[in-house]
Amino acid sequence: MSNLVVITNLEQSSKDLKEKIYNFCLCGCVVALRLKELSEDEYMKFANEILKHCKGYEKQIFLHNFINVALKLKHKNIWLPLDVLEKNRDILINFNKIVVSVHNINECQKALNFGANILCVSHIFETNCKKDLTPKGLKFIKEAKEKFNVPIYALGGINQSNFKECLNAGANMVCSMSGAMKSKNEKEFASKFI
């Protein structure tokens, strides 16, 4: 199994996203189907196509943000922003894995209180996506790991040169969006995160 969580982005994908996701699943990667550009109806259609195309790898895929889509498709893995988690905490019993994106220790605690069972801590290193924000650094991973007994996914500026630092600090998995989406060969890209 890979240490890599691939976060999707339609605009950055170097080729057909369905094929890219399937190839990453084949390599043992986890995939977060994050598509902010789509409406809920468009996301429903796309998510349904992805789950059919990646039959047998559904447990590696997280639907993102659209909790109603996950419920309709009876998909058990969901990845949510903290505010969406809070609004929907009464229906979380329908999910097995619930990842929540958090940016400080208080948010970690809130997310777990609301029902999350995996924390995605960000952003760890400098990244073009968050140019104006100071990275949290490895200290955030260490602190979250020490305080909370749940899997930790690290996000933000992580690449093949620094991912082991995140794992050594306590992260269970590391996330990549831009690098993964722009990669030409998914197997080769994923192999750099083992």
C-alpha positions, -999 to +999 in steps of 0.1 A: +000+000+000+012+035-009+017+063+016+001+087-009-033+103-009-041+119-042-064+149-041-080+156-075-083+189-093-100+190-128-081+220-139-046+206-131-051+171-145-026+163-173-050+137-188-084+121-185-092+123-148-111+090-147-081+071-161-057+090-138-078+081-107-080+044-118-043+042-123-036+058-089-060+032-073-041+004-090-009+017-073-025+014-039-030+052-034-060+067-016-079+092-038-100+122-025-124+131-052-123+169-046-139+188-075-148+223-063-156+234-098-187+211-100-222+217-088-237+190-066-256+174-096-224+174-118-205+159-089-231+132-084-228+122-121-190+123-120-186+104-087-210+077-099-189+073-131-157+072-111-170+045-086-182+024-115-149+028-134-129+020-103-150-010-093-131-030-067-112+000-054-141+019-038-125+016-003-096+037-015-118+066-027-132+094-006-160+115-018-154+152-009-177+179+005-210+167-010-224+146+018-258+140+001-240+126-029-222+101-007-254+091+010-273+086-023-244+065-037-241+046-003-204+054-003-188+049+031-158+072+029-162+110+031-138+139+033-153+171+047-145+207+056-150+213+093-181+235+088-198+208+066-189+182+092-205+203+120-237+208+101-241+171+093-228+154+124-261+137+131-259+116+099-222+105+102-233+071+113-237+063+076-199+065+070-169+043+080-141+068+073-146+105+079-116+127+071-118+164+081-094+191+070-080+210+100-056+239+104-048+240+141-051+219+173-085+235+183-099+225+149-085+190+154-104+187+187-136+201+173-135+177+143-131+147+165-159+159+188-182+162+158-174+127+146-143+127+124-120+097+127-091+109+105-075+143+105-060+160+075-036+186+089-025+215+067-006+232+053+027+217+063+052+232+039+051+263+016+028+258-013+016+279-043-020+272-033-015+291+000+012+316-009+002+343+017-001+319+046+027+307+069+031+269+068+024+250+100+054+228+097+062+194+110+054+206+146+017+205+137+019+169+127+038+159+159+014+178+181-017+163+165-002+128+167+007+132+204-027+146+214-051+125+193-052+087+187-064+088+151-048+085+116-032+118+105-029+128+068-005+156+060-012+181+032+005+211+017+038+215-002+046+178+002+067+161-024+091+131-029+119+151-012+101+159+020+073+133+025+095+111+048+099+140+072+061+140+075+059+103+081+087+105+107+068+133+124+038+110+128+017+113+096+001+081+085-003+093+049+008+123+028-013+142+003-005+156-031-027+175-055-007+196-080+022+171-083-002+141-087-025+159-111+003+171-133+021+138-134+023+120-167+028+085-152+008+077-121+028+045-113+061+063-115+048+092-094+033+070-067+065+049-065+083+081-052+062+080-021+070+045-008 
